[in-house]
Amino acid sequence: MLGVWRGEELLATYRLTTRIDSTSDEYVSLIGQLLAPAGLPAEGFNGAIVSSVVPPLTGRLAEAMRRVTGREPLLVSPGIKTGLNILYEDPREVGADRIVNAVAGLTVHKPPLIVVDFGTATTFDLVMPPADYLGGAIAAGVAISLDALVARTSRLAKVETVLPEKTVGRTTAESIRSGILIGHAAMVDGMIERIEAEQDSRCYVLATGGLASLIQGASRRIDRVEPDLTLLGLRLLFEKNHARPA
């Protein structure tokens, strides 16, 4: 995901496919093609921030942003100022995206807070008062689950990710959608309830990611969906680590 901010205004957002073999040259070209129609000249940027959970791509993405903006990008990595008290056993193991989401989540609602991100993986992150990041859980995402089901079951075909009206499917396609989507929502609700039981505390549940709105339709526990939560977190982290916001 790529976003362009002017102060507190999100001017443009783009969703990009992660390809492990993409070069920095390819990213420079792609980003330039995306920005040009929106009238966003590269010389207008006064900063950049990069969050990556794919180590082989981190350097290439940073180099691309350096060339596009003419600025040294800030990397979301251990040592960056977050405002969180990270209580993971080894804070260096926490994915950058999870920290970014937690930082943004605290501006949306006070803790106890659970942030659920529906991406390649579905991640759960728990923040307790005042700003204690305790950790969470990681599960296979909806798309991965669907791809694995289709790949390993020869008689099943991939279906459109549309929420079914009923849990009991009357066709194979409906049954797959029920199992994958309603089943994923049930997993999310169950995980939230287990987290709350361990903490003996009711939590506000904030969701983000490409399928967040879809899963919310089948979930009983998601309180709010913020599609651009990660981009908000990146802006906040940039401001925390620079004297002037970009």
C-alpha positions as CSV (number, residue, x, y, z in Angstrom):
1,M,0.0,0.0,0.0
2,L,1.2,3.5,-0.9
3,G,-0.2,6.7,0.3
4,V,0.5,10.4,-0.1
5,W,-0.1,12.9,2.7
6,R,-0.3,16.7,2.8
7,G,-0.3,17.4,6.5
8,E,-3.3,15.5,7.9
9,E,-4.9,15.2,4.5
10,L,-4.6,11.8,2.7
11,L,-4.3,12.9,-1.0
12,A,-4.1,9.5,-2.7
13,T,-3.8,5.8,-1.9
14,Y,-2.7,2.9,-4.0
15,R,-2.6,-0.9,-3.5
16,L,0.4,-2.6,-5.1
17,T,1.1,-6.3,-5.5
18,T,4.2,-7.5,-3.7
19,R,6.5,-9.3,-6.0
20,I,9.7,-10.7,-4.4
21,D,11.7,-10.3,-7.6
22,S,10.7,-6.6,-8.3
23,T,13.7,-4.3,-8.6
24,S,14.1,-0.8,-7.3
25,D,14.0,0.4,-10.9
26,E,10.6,-1.2,-11.4
27,Y,9.2,0.4,-8.2
28,V,10.5,3.8,-9.3
29,S,8.8,3.5,-12.6
30,L,5.6,2.2,-11.1
31,I,5.4,4.8,-8.4
32,G,6.1,7.6,-11.0
33,Q,3.3,6.3,-13.2
34,L,0.9,6.3,-10.2
35,L,1.8,9.8,-9.0
36,A,1.8,11.6,-12.4
37,P,-2.0,11.4,-13.1
38,A,-2.7,12.8,-9.6
39,G,-0.5,15.8,-10.3
40,L,1.9,14.8,-7.5
41,P,5.4,15.8,-8.7
42,A,8.3,14.1,-6.9
43,E,10.0,17.4,-6.1
44,G,7.1,18.3,-3.9
45,F,7.9,15.7,-1.2
46,N,9.7,16.6,2.0
47,G,9.9,13.1,3.4
48,A,9.1,9.4,3.1
49,I,8.6,6.5,5.4
50,V,8.8,2.7,4.6
51,S,7.3,-0.2,6.5
52,S,8.2,-3.7,5.1
53,V,7.8,-7.2,6.5
54,V,9.5,-8.7,3.4
55,P,13.2,-8.4,4.2
56,P,14.5,-8.9,0.6
57,L,12.3,-6.0,-0.6
58,T,13.0,-3.6,2.2
59,G,16.2,-2.2,0.7
60,R,14.7,-2.0,-2.8
61,L,11.6,-0.2,-1.5
62,A,13.8,2.3,0.4
63,E,16.0,2.9,-2.6
64,A,12.9,3.5,-4.8
65,M,11.5,6.0,-2.3
66,R,14.9,7.7,-2.1
67,R,15.0,8.1,-5.8
68,V,11.3,9.2,-6.2
69,T,11.3,11.8,-3.4
70,G,14.9,12.8,-3.2
71,R,14.8,12.2,0.5
72,E,16.3,9.6,2.8
73,P,13.3,7.4,3.8
74,L,12.6,6.6,7.5
75,L,12.4,2.9,8.0
76,V,10.0,1.4,10.6
77,S,12.5,-0.7,12.5
78,P,13.7,-1.3,16.1
79,G,14.8,2.0,17.7
80,I,12.1,4.2,16.0
81,K,10.0,6.3,18.3
82,T,6.5,4.8,18.6
83,G,5.0,6.0,21.9
84,L,4.3,2.4,22.7
85,N,5.6,0.3,25.5
86,I,6.4,-2.9,23.6
87,L,6.2,-5.9,26.0
88,Y,6.9,-8.6,23.4
89,E,9.6,-10.9,24.7
90,D,11.9,-9.8,21.9
91,P,10.5,-6.4,20.5
92,R,12.7,-6.9,17.4
93,E,10.5,-9.8,16.3
94,V,7.3,-7.7,16.1
95,G,6.3,-7.0,12.4
96,A,6.6,-3.4,11.4
97,D,3.0,-3.4,10.1
98,R,1.7,-4.5,13.5
99,I,3.5,-1.6,15.3
100,V,2.2,0.8,12.7
101,N,-1.4,-0.4,13.2
102,A,-1.1,-0.2,16.9
103,V,0.2,3.4,16.8
104,A,-2.7,4.4,14.5
105,G,-5.2,2.5,16.5
106,L,-4.5,4.5,19.7
107,T,-5.6,7.7,17.9
108,V,-8.9,6.2,16.9
109,H,-9.9,4.7,20.3
110,K,-8.4,4.4,23.8
111,P,-7.3,1.0,25.0
112,P,-8.0,-1.8,25.8
113,L,-7.9,-2.1,22.0
114,I,-7.6,-5.0,19.6
115,V,-6.5,-4.2,16.0
116,V,-7.3,-6.9,13.4
117,D,-5.6,-6.5,10.0
118,F,-7.0,-8.6,7.2
119,G,-4.0,-8.9,4.9
120,T,-1.9,-11.8,3.5
121,A,-2.1,-12.9,7.1
122,T,-4.9,-12.0,9.6
123,T,-3.1,-10.4,12.6
124,F,-4.5,-9.5,16.0
125,D,-2.7,-6.9,18.1
126,L,-3.6,-6.1,21.7
127,V,-2.9,-2.7,23.3
128,M,-3.7,-2.2,27.0
129,P,-3.7,1.1,29.0
130,P,-1.9,3.3,28.9
131,A,-0.1,2.3,25.7
132,D,1.2,-1.2,26.4
133,Y,1.6,-3.4,23.3
134,L,1.3,-6.9,24.6
135,G,1.4,-8.9,21.3
136,G,-1.3,-10.9,19.7
137,A,-1.9,-13.6,17.2
138,I,-1.2,-14.4,13.5
139,A,-3.4,-16.6,11.3
140,A,-3.6,-17.4,7.6
141,G,-5.4,-14.8,5.7
142,V,-8.6,-15.3,3.7
143,A,-6.9,-15.3,0.3
144,I,-4.2,-17.8,1.5
145,S,-6.9,-20.1,3.0
146,L,-8.9,-20.0,-0.2
147,D,-5.9,-20.7,-2.5
148,A,-4.8,-23.6,-0.3
149,L,-8.3,-25.1,-0.3
150,V,-8.6,-24.9,-4.1
151,A,-5.0,-26.1,-4.7
152,R,-5.3,-29.2,-2.5
153,T,-8.8,-30.2,-3.5
154,S,-9.0,-31.0,-7.2
155,R,-12.8,-30.9,-7.4
156,L,-13.2,-27.4,-5.9
157,A,-12.8,-24.3,-8.0
158,K,-11.9,-20.8,-6.7
159,V,-14.9,-18.7,-6.0
160,E,-15.6,-15.0,-5.8
161,T,-15.1,-13.5,-2.3
162,V,-18.7,-12.4,-1.7
163,L,-20.3,-12.9,1.7
164,P,-23.1,-15.6,1.4
165,E,-26.6,-14.8,2.8
166,K,-26.7,-18.1,4.8
167,T,-24.2,-20.2,6.7
168,V,-25.6,-23.4,5.2
169,G,-24.6,-23.4,1.5
170,R,-26.9,-25.0,-1.0
171,T,-24.2,-25.1,-3.8
172,T,-20.5,-25.9,-3.7
173,A,-19.6,-22.2,-4.3
174,E,-21.9,-21.1,-1.5
175,S,-20.4,-23.7,0.8
176,I,-16.9,-22.6,0.1
177,R,-17.8,-18.9,0.6
178,S,-19.5,-19.8,3.9
179,G,-16.6,-21.9,5.2
180,I,-13.9,-19.3,4.2
181,L,-15.7,-16.0,4.9
182,I,-18.2,-16.8,7.6
183,G,-15.7,-19.3,9.1
184,H,-13.0,-16.6,9.1
185,A,-15.4,-14.2,10.9
186,A,-16.2,-16.8,13.5
187,M,-12.5,-17.4,14.0
188,V,-12.0,-13.6,14.5
189,D,-14.8,-13.4,17.0
190,G,-13.6,-16.4,18.9
191,M,-10.0,-15.1,19.1
192,I,-11.3,-11.7,20.3
193,E,-13.3,-13.4,23.1
194,R,-10.3,-15.6,24.1
195,I,-8.0,-12.5,24.3
196,E,-10.6,-10.7,26.4
197,A,-11.0,-13.6,28.7
198,E,-7.2,-13.8,29.3
199,Q,-7.1,-10.1,30.0
200,D,-10.4,-10.0,32.0
201,S,-11.3,-6.9,30.0
202,R,-13.7,-5.9,27.2
203,C,-11.8,-4.5,24.2
204,Y,-12.7,-2.1,21.4
205,V,-12.1,-3.9,18.1
206,L,-10.7,-2.0,15.2
207,A,-10.3,-3.7,11.8
208,T,-8.3,-2.7,8.7
209,G,-7.1,-4.4,5.5
210,G,-8.6,-5.1,2.1
211,L,-11.2,-7.6,3.4
212,A,-12.1,-5.8,6.6
213,S,-15.4,-4.4,5.5
214,L,-16.4,-7.8,4.0
215,I,-15.6,-9.8,7.2
216,Q,-17.3,-7.1,9.4
217,G,-20.6,-8.1,7.7
218,A,-20.3,-11.6,9.3
219,S,-18.6,-10.6,12.5
220,R,-20.3,-9.9,15.8
221,R,-17.3,-8.2,17.4
222,I,-15.7,-5.8,15.0
223,D,-16.7,-2.3,16.1
224,R,-15.2,-0.2,13.4
225,V,-13.3,-0.5,10.1
226,E,-10.5,1.9,9.1
227,P,-9.3,1.1,5.6
228,D,-6.4,3.5,5.8
229,L,-5.2,2.7,9.3
230,T,-1.7,1.6,8.3
231,L,-1.2,4.8,6.2
232,L,-2.3,6.8,9.2
233,G,0.2,5.0,11.4
234,L,3.0,5.7,9.0
235,R,2.2,9.4,9.0
236,L,2.1,9.5,12.8
237,L,5.4,7.6,13.1
238,F,7.0,10.0,10.6
239,E,5.8,13.0,12.7
240,K,7.0,11.4,15.9
241,N,10.5,11.0,14.4
242,H,10.8,14.3,12.6
243,A,10.5,17.9,13.8
244,R,8.0,18.8,11.1
245,P,5.2,16.7,9.6
246,A,5.3,15.8,5.9
